[in-house]
Amino acid sequence: MSRWTTKLNKHISLMVAYASLLGGSAGRLVLSLAYFVSVANSLTVADFGLFATASATGVVVSRIAAFGFVSPLYRTATVRKRLIGAYTTGFLIAFLLSLPLMALAAGGFYLAFFKAEMPFVAFCAVAAAEILCWRMLEVVVIVNNGLGRFTRGAVIVIMGSGFRAIAAVSFAIGASHTLTNWSLAYLGANALSLLVAAVFFYPRQRLRFTPHLYFARWRDSVSVAGAEILFYLQSELDKMLVLSLGGAEVAGIYAMLMRLIDLTAMPVRAFNTMIVQKLMRSAEWLASWRTRILIEGGVALVSIAGLGFLGLVLHVAPRLLGNNVAEAAPLVLLPLLVPAFRNLVEYESELLYATGRTTVRALILALVGLLKAGLLALLLTTHDTTTAWIVWLNGVFFVLWLSSALTTYAALDAQRRRGRATALTPSPQPGE
């Protein structure tokens, strides 16, 4: 086989893998839209804001799960498949140990943001759905992606989104549209998704308890967990701030906007998965600034185009996604640049993970989170109208992206320079 043919086959395999991931994202996009429309128009705007914020809180807390041991499990699935059984055992033990801490964190968030607004049962159901069910389903997807089984991963994602959508549509056509009822239905849909994913899609290997492997990876795991918590905290912090400073009604409109923006991230996240695996195998691949700029420009363009298309459709037919969503329709095009900057921060965070810079990643995400909290608090307290501060969100996310980009690429370049310096240092000769 010629060198050209080998190279072509590699490109074809890469395109097929990305198509599988993108297929999962496209399927999830359609189902997520059905789910979003059903829930957003069945609950009141205020209740939808509370649900979305509680869900975001659960996502943040779920990053404590197993103290980040999903990272070595993913790396093992990618490069040392025969050890999946041993690392799965380590993950399950770490997950059980992390449960009390997750319960404590979730309780703290409830007391700080939800006690006066949301029934405790409803909050617990939403938090459990994200922490216990959806996070574990994500682990099944992550392991399958690590094994290169992208089609299976896509099927799992579509299935999970499908169960959520079915629950949402059933709730919409039901008689009682209370927040508690929806929260319990949401928990049931996520639990069923996890059960099917674990039974039918997790790779079959004998579980083995191998403590020395776990202790060798604990530093990386904790660093990853810290970075993941910080990433999702800075990503979801805006919903909590809007709820606490603007109230449930404003939080509902904002949650609708951010949900529509989040839909633009699905193809980008599929792309991120491919980039991470590419960098794990070839760290020098992203050394060129030309490549960096082209990729960042592509991510930005796809993100802006997605929200722009959605905004134009809702401008022509504002009630297309329902009466409640119609309240947010005139605002959709105002934060047009937000998806680009938001998705780029996520992409740059994945670059640091792929190259093993987990501690630096955590520090950068902490910086981004602090900036976001400060700038959002300033916006919400200095602008009286919703329109004004939503327009200024473009500036806030630009600052976040600029901070992330400068620090991320500086860290990557410093690592590469150190690697070159090490390679050029002569090895000591015998007797020296």
Summary of the structure (lengths in Angstrom):
residues: 432
radius of gyration: 22.1
end to end distance: 47.8
largest distance: 85.4
contacts: 1474
relative contact order: 0.11
helix: 85%
strand: 0%
